[in-house]
Amino acid sequence: MSNQLTTSTRIQNLDYFRGVAATSIMMYHFLTWSYGHFDAGDFWGKVGIYGVSVFYILSGLTMCVVYQDKITKDLKTILDFFLKRIVRIFPLLWLATLLTIFISPKKFGLDIILANFTGLFGFIKPEAYICNGAWSIGNELVFYVFFPLFILSFKFLKPLFYLIIGLSILALLYFAFYKLDHTQTLSQQWKTYVNPFNQIHLFMGGYLIGILFKNTHVNKWVCRTLLILGLSLFYFYPIDGDQINIVSGMERLLFTLICLLITFSIYKDDYKLTGVFKKFMLFLGEASYSIYLLHQIVFSIVNGANTHYLHVNQVLTIIASVIGTFILGYFVYFYFEKPSMEKGRVQIKKLLYKN
């Protein structure tokens, strides 16, 4: 297998996983909004927290695979990265934010609206997101600002790179053992939890997987054994109480390592999906951003219709919301996201490489 095919397969594996993570978070929210809060010991309670954490790991790993050799000291390569991230992230963020403002009974101040449309909320007030789940997008934008520094320091100034790793670990320990109080609920400390510096170790962990293991072959059965081990630890680890118990103390370290292990095993495996299942998994990966940002909007509409008019079983509401999200995700990806990205890339090429 050529290096090109190997890289393509690896990214495809990550897309599968990203789609599963987005769908899992969607299901967590639908079940929570329908039946109430899940505790730390519940499978869905863990998924609700660490499904998003996986996004950060996948983001760091994917950025490494795609951009490690592309970003150099040439300013054009850095501008190329930033502009492509803008055309990838902002069109759907704007759409989801507008739709949320339109259907939400809440009133948002002009400062909050501007912070969301510029993406600056992640830097100045991470908890001031409008669209459900957009807090993690604000975090991602913070990580992207620093990402070229990660690459350049790794290539040209290793001591700085090691310092960055050390600081990300210190941030993890600071939030896990000091800033987040296990005697209070996670909802009471949500403002602290969504701080990007409480999540940056996950992005860096994904980046390090890419750096350390990019050219390392791992037997597929070793990968699958590691995957089973990681999933088993995730599911069976004994813990109870509020979700704060899995994002603070030693459990924060343990579940971070579990998520890194699962991601690593999927990244280095060589899956041979075929037929309709492969097409569906590819769709989930491609539409994962739309599924992630739009599922609350779909649920709000469907659940509202059920509450006021239909009065059917809540299970049917969830099923209708899942189907509606997939349909909307399909159309938004292929007729909005993808065209926006393609047009944006054409304009970036003209702007940066017209000579």
C-alpha positions in Angstrom: 0.0 0.0 0.0 1.4 3.4 -1.0 1.9 6.2 1.5 -0.8 8.2 -0.2 -3.3 5.4 0.1 -2.3 4.8 3.7 -2.9 8.5 4.6 -6.2 8.4 2.8 -7.3 5.3 4.7 -6.2 6.8 8.0 -8.2 10.0 7.4 -11.2 7.9 6.3 -11.0 5.9 9.6 -11.0 9.2 11.5 -14.0 10.4 9.5 -15.9 7.2 10.5 -15.1 7.8 14.2 -16.0 11.5 13.9 -19.4 10.6 12.5 -20.0 8.0 15.3 -19.0 10.6 17.9 -21.3 13.3 16.4 -24.2 10.8 16.3 -23.5 9.6 19.9 -23.6 13.2 21.1 -26.8 13.8 19.3 -28.4 10.7 20.9 -27.1 11.8 24.3 -28.8 15.2 23.9 -32.1 13.7 22.6 -32.3 11.2 25.5 -31.3 13.9 28.1 -33.9 16.4 26.7 -36.5 13.7 26.7 -35.9 11.7 29.9 -33.6 13.8 32.1 -30.0 14.0 33.3 -27.5 11.1 33.1 -25.0 10.5 35.9 -21.3 9.8 35.6 -21.8 6.1 35.9 -24.3 5.9 33.0 -22.9 5.1 29.6 -24.7 8.1 28.0 -23.4 10.3 30.8 -19.9 9.4 29.8 -20.6 9.8 26.1 -22.1 13.2 26.7 -18.8 14.5 28.0 -16.1 12.5 26.2 -17.8 12.4 22.9 -16.9 16.0 22.5 -13.4 15.3 23.9 -12.9 12.9 21.1 -13.6 15.7 18.6 -10.6 17.6 20.0 -8.3 14.6 19.8 -9.5 13.9 16.2 -9.0 17.5 15.3 -5.4 17.6 16.6 -4.7 14.3 14.8 -6.3 15.3 11.5 -4.6 18.7 11.5 -1.3 17.0 12.0 -1.8 14.4 9.2 -3.0 17.1 6.8 -0.8 20.1 7.6 2.4 18.9 9.3 4.3 18.9 6.0 2.4 21.9 4.5 3.0 24.6 7.1 6.4 26.1 6.9 8.1 29.4 7.7 6.6 30.8 4.5 3.8 33.1 5.6 1.6 32.0 2.7 1.4 28.4 4.1 0.2 29.8 7.5 -2.3 32.2 5.8 -3.5 29.2 3.7 -4.2 27.2 6.9 -6.1 30.1 8.6 -8.2 30.9 5.6 -9.2 27.3 5.0 -10.2 26.9 8.6 -12.4 30.0 8.3 -14.2 28.8 5.2 -14.6 25.4 6.8 -15.9 26.6 10.2 -17.8 29.8 9.9 -20.5 29.3 7.2 -22.2 26.5 9.1 -21.6 28.3 12.5 -23.3 31.4 11.1 -26.2 29.3 9.8 -26.7 27.4 13.0 -26.5 30.6 15.1 -29.1 32.4 12.9 -31.5 29.4 13.1 -31.0 29.2 16.9 -31.7 32.9 17.4 -34.8 32.5 15.2 -36.3 29.6 17.1 -35.1 30.3 20.6 -37.3 32.0 23.2 -34.1 33.5 24.7 -33.1 37.1 23.7 -29.4 37.6 22.9 -27.6 40.9 23.3 -25.8 42.4 20.4 -22.4 41.8 22.1 -23.1 38.1 22.3 -24.4 37.9 18.7 -21.2 39.7 17.5 -19.0 37.5 19.6 -20.6 34.4 18.0 -20.5 35.6 14.4 -16.8 36.6 14.7 -15.9 33.5 16.7 -14.3 35.6 19.4 -16.5 34.2 22.2 -14.0 31.3 22.4 -11.3 33.8 23.3 -13.2 36.2 25.6 -16.2 34.4 27.0 -16.3 30.7 26.1 -19.7 30.1 27.8 -21.4 32.8 25.7 -22.3 30.5 22.8 -25.7 30.7 21.1 -26.0 27.5 19.2 -26.0 24.3 21.4 -22.6 22.7 21.2 -20.9 25.8 19.7 -18.8 26.2 22.8 -16.5 23.4 21.5 -16.3 25.3 18.1 -15.1 28.3 20.0 -12.5 26.2 21.7 -11.4 24.8 18.4 -10.9 28.3 17.0 -8.5 29.0 19.9 -6.6 25.9 19.2 -6.3 26.8 15.5 -4.8 30.1 16.3 -1.9 28.3 18.1 -1.6 25.4 15.8 1.0 26.8 13.3 3.1 27.5 16.4 2.9 23.8 17.3 4.2 22.8 13.9 6.9 25.4 13.6 8.2 24.9 17.1 8.3 21.1 16.5 10.3 21.6 13.3 12.6 24.4 14.2 12.6 25.0 18.0 12.1 21.8 20.0 12.6 23.4 23.4 9.6 25.6 22.8 7.6 22.6 21.6 8.4 20.7 24.8 7.4 23.8 26.8 4.0 23.8 25.0 3.5 20.2 25.8 4.4 20.8 29.4 2.1 23.8 29.7 -0.8 21.8 28.3 -0.2 19.0 30.9 0.0 21.6 33.6 -3.3 23.1 32.4 -4.9 19.6 32.6 -3.7 19.1 36.1 -4.7 22.6 37.2 -8.3 22.2 36.1 -8.6 18.5 37.1 -7.2 18.8 40.6 -7.7 22.5 41.6 -10.1 24.5 39.4 -13.0 22.0 39.1 -14.5 21.2 42.5 -15.9 17.6 42.7 -18.3 18.8 45.6 -20.2 20.9 43.1 -22.1 19.7 40.0 -20.7 20.1 36.5 -23.6 22.4 35.5 -22.6 24.7 38.4 -19.1 24.9 37.0 -19.9 24.8 33.3 -18.2 28.2 32.7 -14.9 26.8 34.0 -15.3 23.5 32.2 -15.7 25.1 28.7 -12.5 27.1 29.1 -10.3 26.2 26.1 -7.3 25.7 28.3 -9.3 22.9 30.1 -9.5 21.1 26.7 -6.2 21.9 25.0 -4.5 18.8 26.3 -6.9 16.8 24.2 -6.0 18.6 21.0 -2.3 18.3 21.8 -2.8 14.6 22.5 -4.2 14.1 19.1 -1.4 16.1 17.5 1.2 14.0 19.4 -0.4 10.8 18.1 0.1 12.1 14.6 3.7 13.2 15.3 4.8 10.0 17.1 3.0 7.3 15.1 2.5 8.7 11.6 4.9 6.2 10.0 4.5 3.4 12.5 2.8 0.2 11.4 0.6 -1.4 14.0 -0.9 -4.9 13.4 -4.7 -4.6 12.9 -5.3 -7.2 15.6 -3.3 -5.2 18.1 -5.3 -2.1 17.2 -8.6 -4.0 17.6 -7.4 -5.5 21.0 -6.6 -1.9 22.1 -10.0 -0.7 20.9 -11.8 -3.4 22.9 -9.7 -2.6 25.9 -10.4 1.1 25.6 -14.2 0.7 25.1 -14.3 -1.8 28.0 -12.6 0.6 30.3 -14.9 3.4 29.1 -18.1 1.4 29.7 -17.3 -0.7 32.8 -15.1 1.8 34.9 -17.0 2.0 38.2 -18.1 5.5 39.1 -21.3 7.3 40.1 -22.6 10.7 41.0 -22.7 13.8 39.0 -20.7 14.1 35.7 -18.2 16.3 37.5 -16.7 13.0 38.8 -15.4 12.1 35.4 -13.9 15.5 34.5 -12.0 16.1 37.7 -9.3 14.3 39.7 -7.7 11.1 38.6 -10.8 10.2 36.5 -10.1 13.1 34.2 -6.6 11.7 33.5 -8.0 8.1 33.1 -10.8 9.0 30.7 -8.4 11.2 28.7 -6.0 8.3 28.3 -8.9 6.0 27.3 -10.0 8.4 24.6 -6.5 8.7 23.3 -6.2 4.9 23.2 -9.4 4.5 21.3 -8.5 7.2 18.8 -5.0 5.7 18.3 -6.4 2.2 17.7 -8.9 3.4 15.1 -6.3 5.6 13.4 -3.8 2.8 13.0 -6.3 0.1 12.0 -7.1 -0.7 8.4 -10.8 -1.1 8.1 -12.4 -2.6 5.0 -15.9 -1.3 5.0 -18.0 -2.0 1.9 -21.4 -1.5 0.4 -24.2 0.5 1.9 -22.6 0.5 5.4 -19.5 2.1 4.0 -21.5 4.8 2.3 -23.5 5.4 5.5 -20.4 5.7 7.6 -18.8 8.1 5.1 -22.0 10.2 5.1 -21.8 10.4 8.9 -18.2 11.5 8.8 -18.9 14.1 6.1 -22.0 15.5 7.7 -20.7 15.2 11.3 -20.3 19.0 11.7 -23.9 19.6 10.5 -25.2 16.8 12.7 -23.4 18.2 15.6 -24.6 21.8 15.3 -28.1 21.3 13.9 -29.5 18.4 15.9 -30.8 20.7 18.7 -32.7 22.8 16.1 -34.3 19.8 14.6 -35.3 18.4 18.0 -36.7 21.7 19.1 -39.0 21.8 16.1 -40.1 18.2 16.2 -40.5 18.1 20.0 -42.5 21.4 19.8 -44.8 20.0 17.2 -45.3 16.9 19.3 -46.0 18.9 22.5 -48.5 21.2 20.9 -50.2 19.1 18.2 -49.2 15.5 17.9 -49.0 14.1 21.4 -47.3 10.9 20.4 -44.8 8.7 22.4 -41.5 10.4 23.1 -39.7 7.5 21.4 -41.3 8.5 18.1 -40.2 12.1 18.7 -36.6 10.9 19.1 -36.8 8.7 16.0 -38.2 11.5 14.0 -35.5 13.9 15.2 -32.8 11.5 14.3 -34.2 11.0 10.8 -34.8 14.7 10.4 -31.2 15.5 11.5 -29.7 13.1 9.1 -31.8 14.5 6.2 -31.0 18.1 7.1 -27.3 17.1 7.6 -27.2 15.6 4.1 -28.7 18.6 2.4 -26.7 21.1 4.4 -23.4 19.3 3.8 -23.8 18.7 0.1 -25.6 21.9 -0.8 -24.2 24.4 1.7 -21.1 23.3 3.5 -19.3 21.6 0.6 -20.0 24.4 -2.0 -18.9 27.0 0.5 -15.6 25.1 1.1 -15.0 24.6 -2.6 -15.7 28.3 -3.4 -13.5 29.4 -0.5 -10.6 27.2 -1.6 -10.8 28.7 -5.1 -10.7 32.2 -3.7 -7.8 31.3 -1.4 -5.8 29.9 -4.2 -6.4 33.0 -6.3 -5.5 35.3 -3.3 -2.3 33.5 -2.2 -1.0 31.8 -5.3 -2.1 34.0 -8.2 1.5 34.5 -9.3 
